[in-house]
Amino acid sequence: MNTVSSWARIKCAIVFLVFMVFSVGPIPITSTIGLLVVLFRPAWFKTLVDKIYSDKDG
């Protein structure tokens, strides 16, 4: 497995775990960020996806 891909996956998992902890409150953080990604398609999300799948052939 590619180290860049592994590191990106680990960081994403940690961020989602933090979001899960903070989503217990009155504001749903994960779904708000998901809506932001769907509506605005930010460049950082494309870069993140490219890093996560960088070890895939194709």
ZAMARGU-4260 file (C-alpha; in steps of 0.2 Angstrom, whole numbers, plus 5000, padded with zeros to 4 digits):
<rodrens>
0) 5000/5000/5000 | 5006/5017/4996 | 5012/5028/5011 | 5003/5043/5004 | 4987/5034/5002
5) 4988/5026/5020 | 4992/5042/5028 | 4977/5051/5020 | 4966/5036/5025 | 4972/5037/5043
10) 4969/5056/5044 | 4952/5054/5036 | 4947/5041/5049 | 4953/5052/5064 | 4944/5067/5057
15) 4928/5057/5055 | 4930/5050/5073 | 4932/5068/5080 | 4916/5073/5070 | 4907/5058/5077
20) 4911/5064/5095 | 4906/5082/5091 | 4890/5078/5082 | 4882/5072/5098 | 4878/5091/5101
25) 4864/5101/5093 | 4873/5104/5076 | 4877/5089/5065 | 4894/5093/5059 | 4897/5078/5047
30) 4881/5081/5037 | 4885/5100/5036 | 4902/5096/5028 | 4894/5083/5017 | 4882/5096/5011
35) 4896/5109/5008 | 4906/5096/4998 | 4891/5092/4987 | 4886/5110/4984 | 4903/5118/4981
40) 4914/5104/4976 | 4930/5111/4984 | 4947/5108/4977 | 4953/5101/4994 | 4940/5087/4992
45) 4946/5082/4975 | 4964/5082/4981 | 4960/5071/4996 | 4951/5058/4985 | 4966/5058/4973
50) 4977/5055/4988 | 4966/5041/4995 | 4965/5032/4979 | 4983/5035/4973 | 4988/5017/4975
55) 4974/5010/4964 | 4979/5004/4946 | 4969/5011/4932
</rodrens>
